[in-house]
Amino acid sequence: MSEMVERVARAIFKNFQETQDNHLRKDTWEQRPDLTPYHMAAARAAIAAMREPTEEMAKSTGYSGLAMRIVWQGMIDKVLAG
């Protein structure tokens, strides 16, 4: 399991608890292993959606668009492969 995927999954879990009026709000990540696969899948989808950087992101790095894309996509691919 990728450390970054789990970090994002935990953030999704926490956000859901904080923003939804549901019976799970008091549960911790550790108390709900049954939900882990759903949050991990949501995290992987969110990270994959970021694989293609925006032009604004590319311009803000100071690197050429192609170089930045190669590095950025390599990092995203590594996270998703882990």
Backbone as XML, in Angstrom:
<?xml version="1.0"?>
<chain id="A" units="angstrom">
  <residue number="1" name="MET">
    <atom name="N" x="0.844" y="-1.176" z="0.000"/>
    <atom name="CA" x="0.000" y="0.000" z="0.000"/>
    <atom name="C" x="0.887" y="1.236" z="0.000"/>
  </residue>
  <residue number="2" name="SER">
    <atom name="N" x="0.547" y="2.172" z="-0.825"/>
    <atom name="CA" x="1.302" y="3.419" z="-0.907"/>
    <atom name="C" x="0.976" y="4.310" z="0.288"/>
  </residue>
  <residue number="3" name="GLU">
    <atom name="N" x="2.021" y="4.868" z="0.868"/>
    <atom name="CA" x="1.843" y="5.790" z="1.993"/>
    <atom name="C" x="0.974" y="6.981" z="1.587"/>
  </residue>
  <residue number="4" name="MET">
    <atom name="N" x="1.196" y="7.497" z="0.383"/>
    <atom name="CA" x="0.425" y="8.653" z="-0.074"/>
    <atom name="C" x="-1.035" y="8.293" z="-0.321"/>
  </residue>
  <residue number="5" name="VAL">
    <atom name="N" x="-1.295" y="7.117" z="-0.875"/>
    <atom name="CA" x="-2.684" y="6.703" z="-1.096"/>
    <atom name="C" x="-3.401" y="6.605" z="0.247"/>
  </residue>
  <residue number="6" name="GLU">
    <atom name="N" x="-2.746" y="6.016" z="1.235"/>
    <atom name="CA" x="-3.376" y="5.915" z="2.546"/>
    <atom name="C" x="-3.578" y="7.300" z="3.161"/>
  </residue>
  <residue number="7" name="ARG">
    <atom name="N" x="-2.628" y="8.185" z="2.991"/>
    <atom name="CA" x="-2.767" y="9.541" z="3.532"/>
    <atom name="C" x="-3.992" y="10.240" z="2.938"/>
  </residue>
  <residue number="8" name="VAL">
    <atom name="N" x="-4.166" y="10.105" z="1.635"/>
    <atom name="CA" x="-5.317" y="10.714" z="0.974"/>
    <atom name="C" x="-6.610" y="10.017" z="1.411"/>
  </residue>
  <residue number="9" name="ALA">
    <atom name="N" x="-6.581" y="8.696" z="1.535"/>
    <atom name="CA" x="-7.767" y="7.949" z="1.977"/>
    <atom name="C" x="-8.190" y="8.375" z="3.376"/>
  </residue>
  <residue number="10" name="ARG">
    <atom name="N" x="-7.227" y="8.545" z="4.264"/>
    <atom name="CA" x="-7.550" y="9.001" z="5.623"/>
    <atom name="C" x="-8.140" y="10.411" z="5.605"/>
  </residue>
  <residue number="11" name="ALA">
    <atom name="N" x="-7.639" y="11.255" z="4.723"/>
    <atom name="CA" x="-8.174" y="12.619" z="4.613"/>
    <atom name="C" x="-9.613" y="12.585" z="4.102"/>
  </residue>
  <residue number="12" name="ILE">
    <atom name="N" x="-9.895" y="11.715" z="3.147"/>
    <atom name="CA" x="-11.257" y="11.571" z="2.629"/>
    <atom name="C" x="-12.177" y="11.068" z="3.740"/>
  </residue>
  <residue number="13" name="PHE">
    <atom name="N" x="-11.725" y="10.065" z="4.483"/>
    <atom name="CA" x="-12.498" y="9.533" z="5.608"/>
    <atom name="C" x="-12.796" y="10.630" z="6.620"/>
  </residue>
  <residue number="14" name="LYS">
    <atom name="N" x="-11.772" y="11.389" z="6.992"/>
    <atom name="CA" x="-11.941" y="12.455" z="7.981"/>
    <atom name="C" x="-12.886" y="13.535" z="7.467"/>
  </residue>
  <residue number="15" name="ASN">
    <atom name="N" x="-12.711" y="13.928" z="6.206"/>
    <atom name="CA" x="-13.585" y="14.942" z="5.638"/>
    <atom name="C" x="-15.026" y="14.473" z="5.612"/>
  </residue>
  <residue number="16" name="PHE">
    <atom name="N" x="-15.240" y="13.234" z="5.262"/>
    <atom name="CA" x="-16.595" y="12.690" z="5.234"/>
    <atom name="C" x="-17.218" y="12.764" z="6.624"/>
  </residue>
  <residue number="17" name="GLN">
    <atom name="N" x="-16.453" y="12.406" z="7.619"/>
    <atom name="CA" x="-16.969" y="12.451" z="8.992"/>
    <atom name="C" x="-17.292" y="13.875" z="9.426"/>
  </residue>
  <residue number="18" name="GLU">
    <atom name="N" x="-16.472" y="14.813" z="9.021"/>
    <atom name="CA" x="-16.653" y="16.199" z="9.457"/>
    <atom name="C" x="-17.752" y="16.930" z="8.702"/>
  </residue>
  <residue number="19" name="THR">
    <atom name="N" x="-18.080" y="16.470" z="7.513"/>
    <atom name="CA" x="-19.024" y="17.220" z="6.682"/>
    <atom name="C" x="-20.367" y="16.538" z="6.507"/>
  </residue>
  <residue number="20" name="GLN">
    <atom name="N" x="-20.484" y="15.302" z="6.904"/>
    <atom name="CA" x="-21.734" y="14.574" z="6.715"/>
    <atom name="C" x="-22.445" y="14.362" z="8.046"/>
  </residue>
  <residue number="21" name="ASP">
    <atom name="N" x="-23.735" y="14.429" z="8.014"/>
    <atom name="CA" x="-24.533" y="14.132" z="9.191"/>
    <atom name="C" x="-24.841" y="12.638" z="9.141"/>
  </residue>
  <residue number="22" name="ASN">
    <atom name="N" x="-23.935" y="11.860" z="9.689"/>
    <atom name="CA" x="-24.117" y="10.413" z="9.630"/>
    <atom name="C" x="-23.697" y="9.766" z="10.939"/>
  </residue>
  <residue number="23" name="HIS">
    <atom name="N" x="-24.030" y="8.512" z="11.097"/>
    <atom name="CA" x="-23.751" y="7.784" z="12.330"/>
    <atom name="C" x="-22.281" y="7.383" z="12.482"/>
  </residue>
  <residue number="24" name="LEU">
    <atom name="N" x="-21.472" y="7.592" z="11.474"/>
    <atom name="CA" x="-20.065" y="7.189" z="11.522"/>
    <atom name="C" x="-19.158" y="8.285" z="12.075"/>
  </residue>
  <residue number="25" name="ARG">
    <atom name="N" x="-19.679" y="9.448" z="12.350"/>
    <atom name="CA" x="-18.845" y="10.598" z="12.678"/>
    <atom name="C" x="-17.891" y="10.374" z="13.838"/>
  </residue>
  <residue number="26" name="LYS">
    <atom name="N" x="-18.244" y="9.545" z="14.769"/>
    <atom name="CA" x="-17.387" y="9.351" z="15.922"/>
    <atom name="C" x="-16.403" y="8.189" z="15.736"/>
  </residue>
  <residue number="27" name="ASP">
    <atom name="N" x="-16.556" y="7.450" z="14.668"/>
    <atom name="CA" x="-15.659" y="6.330" z="14.412"/>
    <atom name="C" x="-14.309" y="6.834" z="13.919"/>
  </residue>
  <residue number="28" name="THR">
    <atom name="N" x="-13.266" y="6.097" z="14.261"/>
    <atom name="CA" x="-11.927" y="6.406" z="13.759"/>
    <atom name="C" x="-11.627" y="5.501" z="12.571"/>
  </residue>
  <residue number="29" name="TRP">
    <atom name="N" x="-10.599" y="5.848" z="11.863"/>
    <atom name="CA" x="-10.134" y="5.043" z="10.730"/>
    <atom name="C" x="-9.910" y="3.602" z="11.174"/>
  </residue>
  <residue number="30" name="GLU">
    <atom name="N" x="-9.276" y="3.441" z="12.323"/>
    <atom name="CA" x="-8.950" y="2.110" z="12.825"/>
    <atom name="C" x="-10.201" y="1.320" z="13.213"/>
  </residue>
  <residue number="31" name="GLN">
    <atom name="N" x="-11.259" y="1.990" z="13.576"/>
    <atom name="CA" x="-12.501" y="1.330" z="13.970"/>
    <atom name="C" x="-13.336" y="0.874" z="12.781"/>
  </residue>
  <residue number="32" name="ARG">
    <atom name="N" x="-13.015" y="1.343" z="11.592"/>
    <atom name="CA" x="-13.833" y="1.024" z="10.424"/>
    <atom name="C" x="-13.022" y="0.396" z="9.295"/>
  </residue>
  <residue number="33" name="PRO">
    <atom name="N" x="-12.361" y="-0.737" z="9.555"/>
    <atom name="CA" x="-11.603" y="-1.382" z="8.474"/>
    <atom name="C" x="-12.497" y="-1.828" z="7.321"/>
  </residue>
  <residue number="34" name="ASP">
    <atom name="N" x="-13.789" y="-1.986" z="7.584"/>
    <atom name="CA" x="-14.720" y="-2.362" z="6.519"/>
    <atom name="C" x="-14.856" y="-1.261" z="5.460"/>
  </residue>
  <residue number="35" name="LEU">
    <atom name="N" x="-14.567" y="-0.026" z="5.848"/>
    <atom name="CA" x="-14.675" y="1.093" z="4.911"/>
    <atom name="C" x="-13.366" y="1.395" z="4.189"/>
  </residue>
  <residue number="36" name="THR">
    <atom name="N" x="-12.278" y="0.843" z="4.681"/>
    <atom name="CA" x="-10.967" y="1.136" z="4.112"/>
    <atom name="C" x="-10.914" y="0.924" z="2.605"/>
  </residue>
  <residue number="37" name="PRO">
    <atom name="N" x="-11.406" y="-0.197" z="2.066"/>
    <atom name="CA" x="-11.321" y="-0.381" z="0.604"/>
    <atom name="C" x="-12.010" y="0.730" z="-0.187"/>
  </residue>
  <residue number="38" name="TYR">
    <atom name="N" x="-13.121" y="1.243" z="0.322"/>
    <atom name="CA" x="-13.839" y="2.306" z="-0.378"/>
    <atom name="C" x="-13.053" y="3.616" z="-0.369"/>
  </residue>
  <residue number="39" name="HIS">
    <atom name="N" x="-12.485" y="3.944" z="0.769"/>
    <atom name="CA" x="-11.709" y="5.177" z="0.870"/>
    <atom name="C" x="-10.394" y="5.063" z="0.105"/>
  </residue>
  <residue number="40" name="MET">
    <atom name="N" x="-9.801" y="3.889" z="0.098"/>
    <atom name="CA" x="-8.569" y="3.693" z="-0.674"/>
    <atom name="C" x="-8.865" y="3.831" z="-2.171"/>
  </residue>
  <residue number="41" name="ALA">
    <atom name="N" x="-9.990" y="3.281" z="-2.619"/>
    <atom name="CA" x="-10.363" y="3.401" z="-4.034"/>
    <atom name="C" x="-10.625" y="4.863" z="-4.395"/>
  </residue>
  <residue number="42" name="ALA">
    <atom name="N" x="-11.295" y="5.593" z="-3.509"/>
    <atom name="CA" x="-11.552" y="7.014" z="-3.763"/>
    <atom name="C" x="-10.240" y="7.790" z="-3.810"/>
  </residue>
  <residue number="43" name="ALA">
    <atom name="N" x="-9.315" y="7.446" z="-2.935"/>
    <atom name="CA" x="-8.009" y="8.121" z="-2.911"/>
    <atom name="C" x="-7.242" y="7.853" z="-4.204"/>
  </residue>
  <residue number="44" name="ARG">
    <atom name="N" x="-7.237" y="6.602" z="-4.640"/>
    <atom name="CA" x="-6.530" y="6.267" z="-5.883"/>
    <atom name="C" x="-7.143" y="7.024" z="-7.064"/>
  </residue>
  <residue number="45" name="ALA">
    <atom name="N" x="-8.459" y="7.139" z="-7.098"/>
    <atom name="CA" x="-9.130" y="7.859" z="-8.186"/>
    <atom name="C" x="-8.776" y="9.342" z="-8.141"/>
  </residue>
  <residue number="46" name="ALA">
    <atom name="N" x="-8.741" y="9.914" z="-6.941"/>
    <atom name="CA" x="-8.408" y="11.339" z="-6.802"/>
    <atom name="C" x="-6.968" y="11.600" z="-7.245"/>
  </residue>
  <residue number="47" name="ILE">
    <atom name="N" x="-6.062" y="10.731" z="-6.847"/>
    <atom name="CA" x="-4.652" y="10.902" z="-7.232"/>
    <atom name="C" x="-4.495" y="10.717" z="-8.740"/>
  </residue>
  <residue number="48" name="ALA">
    <atom name="N" x="-5.161" y="9.712" z="-9.297"/>
    <atom name="CA" x="-5.073" y="9.471" z="-10.743"/>
    <atom name="C" x="-5.609" y="10.664" z="-11.531"/>
  </residue>
  <residue number="49" name="ALA">
    <atom name="N" x="-6.634" y="11.326" z="-10.996"/>
    <atom name="CA" x="-7.196" y="12.495" z="-11.678"/>
    <atom name="C" x="-6.202" y="13.643" z="-11.744"/>
  </residue>
  <residue number="50" name="MET">
    <atom name="N" x="-5.227" y="13.632" z="-10.854"/>
    <atom name="CA" x="-4.211" y="14.688" z="-10.834"/>
    <atom name="C" x="-3.007" y="14.359" z="-11.711"/>
  </residue>
  <residue number="51" name="ARG">
    <atom name="N" x="-3.029" y="13.222" z="-12.400"/>
    <atom name="CA" x="-1.867" y="12.785" z="-13.172"/>
    <atom name="C" x="-1.487" y="13.770" z="-14.271"/>
  </residue>
  <residue number="52" name="GLU">
    <atom name="N" x="-2.468" y="14.388" z="-14.861"/>
    <atom name="CA" x="-2.194" y="15.362" z="-15.925"/>
    <atom name="C" x="-2.195" y="16.760" z="-15.317"/>
  </residue>
  <residue number="53" name="PRO">
    <atom name="N" x="-1.014" y="17.383" z="-15.167"/>
    <atom name="CA" x="-0.967" y="18.713" z="-14.559"/>
    <atom name="C" x="-1.615" y="19.755" z="-15.467"/>
  </residue>
  <residue number="54" name="THR">
    <atom name="N" x="-2.133" y="20.784" z="-14.841"/>
    <atom name="CA" x="-2.714" y="21.877" z="-15.615"/>
    <atom name="C" x="-1.587" y="22.761" z="-16.157"/>
  </residue>
  <residue number="55" name="GLU">
    <atom name="N" x="-1.923" y="23.580" z="-17.127"/>
    <atom name="CA" x="-0.933" y="24.517" z="-17.668"/>
    <atom name="C" x="-0.454" y="25.473" z="-16.583"/>
  </residue>
  <residue number="56" name="GLU">
    <atom name="N" x="-1.367" y="25.891" z="-15.726"/>
    <atom name="CA" x="-1.016" y="26.789" z="-14.630"/>
    <atom name="C" x="0.015" y="26.131" z="-13.705"/>
  </residue>
  <residue number="57" name="MET">
    <atom name="N" x="-0.168" y="24.866" z="-13.422"/>
    <atom name="CA" x="0.791" y="24.149" z="-12.575"/>
    <atom name="C" x="2.157" y="24.096" z="-13.258"/>
  </residue>
  <residue number="58" name="ALA">
    <atom name="N" x="2.156" y="23.761" z="-14.526"/>
    <atom name="CA" x="3.415" y="23.645" z="-15.264"/>
    <atom name="C" x="4.157" y="24.980" z="-15.293"/>
  </residue>
  <residue number="59" name="LYS">
    <atom name="N" x="3.446" y="26.060" z="-15.539"/>
    <atom name="CA" x="4.069" y="27.383" z="-15.608"/>
    <atom name="C" x="4.631" y="27.829" z="-14.263"/>
  </residue>
  <residue number="60" name="SER">
    <atom name="N" x="3.999" y="27.421" z="-13.188"/>
    <atom name="CA" x="4.413" y="27.877" z="-11.858"/>
    <atom name="C" x="5.696" y="27.221" z="-11.359"/>
  </residue>
  <residue number="61" name="THR">
    <atom name="N" x="6.168" y="26.176" z="-12.024"/>
    <atom name="CA" x="7.349" y="25.458" z="-11.536"/>
    <atom name="C" x="8.665" y="26.062" z="-11.996"/>
  </residue>
  <residue number="62" name="GLY">
    <atom name="N" x="8.645" y="26.781" z="-13.092"/>
    <atom name="CA" x="9.890" y="27.299" z="-13.630"/>
    <atom name="C" x="10.576" y="26.306" z="-14.563"/>
  </residue>
  <residue number="63" name="TYR">
    <atom name="N" x="10.043" y="25.109" z="-14.663"/>
    <atom name="CA" x="10.573" y="24.102" z="-15.589"/>
    <atom name="C" x="9.770" y="24.154" z="-16.870"/>
  </residue>
  <residue number="64" name="SER">
    <atom name="N" x="10.349" y="23.609" z="-17.934"/>
    <atom name="CA" x="9.598" y="23.561" z="-19.182"/>
    <atom name="C" x="8.407" y="22.632" z="-18.988"/>
  </residue>
  <residue number="65" name="GLY">
    <atom name="N" x="7.362" y="22.867" z="-19.728"/>
    <atom name="CA" x="6.146" y="22.073" z="-19.599"/>
    <atom name="C" x="6.390" y="20.580" z="-19.696"/>
  </residue>
  <residue number="66" name="LEU">
    <atom name="N" x="7.199" y="20.169" z="-20.678"/>
    <atom name="CA" x="7.439" y="18.741" z="-20.878"/>
    <atom name="C" x="8.229" y="18.144" z="-19.718"/>
  </residue>
  <residue number="67" name="ALA">
    <atom name="N" x="9.269" y="18.822" z="-19.272"/>
    <atom name="CA" x="10.080" y="18.308" z="-18.163"/>
    <atom name="C" x="9.239" y="18.195" z="-16.900"/>
  </residue>
  <residue number="68" name="MET">
    <atom name="N" x="8.447" y="19.199" z="-16.637"/>
    <atom name="CA" x="7.601" y="19.184" z="-15.453"/>
    <atom name="C" x="6.594" y="18.051" z="-15.531"/>
  </residue>
  <residue number="69" name="ARG">
    <atom name="N" x="5.997" y="17.867" z="-16.708"/>
    <atom name="CA" x="5.015" y="16.790" z="-16.883"/>
    <atom name="C" x="5.645" y="15.430" z="-16.641"/>
  </residue>
  <residue number="70" name="ILE">
    <atom name="N" x="6.832" y="15.212" z="-17.155"/>
    <atom name="CA" x="7.501" y="13.924" z="-16.993"/>
    <atom name="C" x="7.753" y="13.636" z="-15.521"/>
  </residue>
  <residue number="71" name="VAL">
    <atom name="N" x="8.256" y="14.625" z="-14.805"/>
    <atom name="CA" x="8.531" y="14.450" z="-13.377"/>
    <atom name="C" x="7.230" y="14.256" z="-12.610"/>
  </residue>
  <residue number="72" name="TRP">
    <atom name="N" x="6.261" y="15.115" z="-12.846"/>
    <atom name="CA" x="4.978" y="15.054" z="-12.140"/>
    <atom name="C" x="4.298" y="13.695" z="-12.372"/>
  </residue>
  <residue number="73" name="GLN">
    <atom name="N" x="4.195" y="13.287" z="-13.640"/>
    <atom name="CA" x="3.533" y="12.032" z="-13.935"/>
    <atom name="C" x="4.296" y="10.842" z="-13.371"/>
  </residue>
  <residue number="74" name="GLY">
    <atom name="N" x="5.614" y="10.939" z="-13.353"/>
    <atom name="CA" x="6.412" y="9.876" z="-12.742"/>
    <atom name="C" x="6.118" y="9.729" z="-11.258"/>
  </residue>
  <residue number="75" name="MET">
    <atom name="N" x="5.962" y="10.848" z="-10.586"/>
    <atom name="CA" x="5.647" y="10.797" z="-9.142"/>
    <atom name="C" x="4.244" y="10.206" z="-8.924"/>
  </residue>
  <residue number="76" name="ILE">
    <atom name="N" x="3.280" y="10.635" z="-9.711"/>
    <atom name="CA" x="1.920" y="10.113" z="-9.582"/>
    <atom name="C" x="1.905" y="8.622" z="-9.888"/>
  </residue>
  <residue number="77" name="ASP">
    <atom name="N" x="2.590" y="8.225" z="-10.946"/>
    <atom name="CA" x="2.635" y="6.796" z="-11.299"/>
    <atom name="C" x="3.258" y="5.965" z="-10.178"/>
  </residue>
  <residue number="78" name="LYS">
    <atom name="N" x="4.296" y="6.493" z="-9.547"/>
    <atom name="CA" x="4.948" y="5.789" z="-8.446"/>
    <atom name="C" x="3.978" y="5.608" z="-7.282"/>
  </residue>
  <residue number="79" name="VAL">
    <atom name="N" x="3.242" y="6.648" z="-6.963"/>
    <atom name="CA" x="2.263" y="6.566" z="-5.869"/>
    <atom name="C" x="1.217" y="5.496" z="-6.195"/>
  </residue>
  <residue number="80" name="LEU">
    <atom name="N" x="0.718" y="5.499" z="-7.411"/>
    <atom name="CA" x="-0.334" y="4.563" z="-7.773"/>
    <atom name="C" x="0.166" y="3.125" z="-7.928"/>
  </residue>
  <residue number="81" name="ALA">
    <atom name="N" x="1.454" y="2.969" z="-8.205"/>
    <atom name="CA" x="2.028" y="1.617" z="-8.327"/>
    <atom name="C" x="2.288" y="0.983" z="-6.974"/>
  </residue>
  <residue number="82" name="GLY">
    <atom name="N" x="2.451" y="1.843" z="-5.942"/>
    <atom name="CA" x="2.813" y="1.348" z="-4.610"/>
    <atom name="C" x="1.660" y="0.757" z="-3.926"/>
  </residue>
</chain>
